[in-house]
C-alpha cells in the first residue's frame, strides 16, 4: 500500500547540516502495523510527516498504491491527507473550545458525513472515554487527551494511520488501551505506522524498524 524508497531529508541547524532521514526504504501493506522505534531525534517523526504528504523529501519517493505522492498536484495531495491519512500527533491538537465528542467528530464533519454518532461512541467506548464525551479538553487527564486524539484519527475510516508517540508518557493501563485499539484496527485491514520509544510496544506489530541517526538499523 505505501512504500518509501531511499527517502532523504536534510535540515540546517545553527549552520550545520542535519540528515534527519538518510536513505530509508520500507514498505507496509494493507493490515500491517509497522512499529518504528529508536532514540529521540533519530528522524522518526520526520519520516511520518513525509509519509503523510505533509513534508516533501529532498530525495526518494513515497508511493501510495504504486503512485508517488509528491508527483501529484497539490489538490490531490491535499485530498490524500484529508481522505486517506489519519494522523495522531504527539501534542494532541484537540480544539479547546469543542467537547471531546465534537473533537472526535471533526474528520467526519469535514467529509460531509452527517450520521456520525454511532461511530464516535463506538470508538469512545473502545478507548474508554465514553464518559468524557461532554467534557472540554482542559477537563481531561493526559491519558484521556491522548485517547481522544487516537479516536479522532480513527473515526473517519482512513486507510493509513500515522501515529506519532501515541503512548508517550502514559501509564501502563493507558498504553495498553491504545495498543489494543491499534492492533484491532490493523486486524480490520488498516495500515498503521506507529512511532514509539517505548520498548513495551516493539512486539505488537507485524514489522519492527529501528532508526538511528536517520538510517535504518538492526531491529
TALIN-V258109 format. One record per backbone hydrogen bond with DSSP energy under -0.5 kcal/mol. CO is the residue of the C=O (numbers start at 1). NH is the residue of the N-H. If there is no record, write none. Layout:
BEGIN
CO/NH
CO/NH
END
This chain:
BEGIN
1/65
2/28
3/5
3/63
4/6
4/26
5/61
7/23
7/24
8/58
8/59
9/20
9/21
11/13
11/18
13/16
16/13
17/19
18/11
18/20
21/9
24/7
26/4
28/2
29/32
32/34
32/192
33/35
33/206
33/207
34/36
34/194
35/37
35/209
36/196
37/211
39/42
42/214
43/47
44/48
45/49
46/50
47/51
48/52
49/54
49/55
50/53
59/8
61/5
61/63
62/64
62/69
63/3
63/65
64/67
67/64
67/69
68/71
69/72
73/76
73/77
74/78
75/79
76/80
77/81
78/82
79/83
80/84
80/85
84/160
85/87
86/162
87/89
88/164
89/92
91/93
94/96
95/98
98/137
99/103
100/104
101/105
102/106
103/106
104/107
105/108
105/109
106/110
107/111
108/113
109/112
114/116
116/120
117/121
118/122
119/123
120/124
121/125
122/126
123/127
124/129
124/130
125/128
129/132
130/133
132/135
133/101
135/100
136/139
137/140
141/145
142/146
143/147
144/148
145/149
146/150
147/151
148/152
149/153
150/154
151/155
152/156
154/157
159/191
160/86
160/162
161/163
161/193
162/88
162/164
163/165
163/195
165/168
167/170
171/175
172/176
173/177
174/178
175/179
176/180
177/181
178/182
179/183
180/184
181/185
182/186
183/187
184/188
185/190
186/189
189/31
190/192
191/161
192/34
192/194
193/163
193/195
194/36
195/165
196/38
197/199
198/201
199/202
201/204
207/35
209/37
210/217
212/215
214/22
215/212
217/210
END
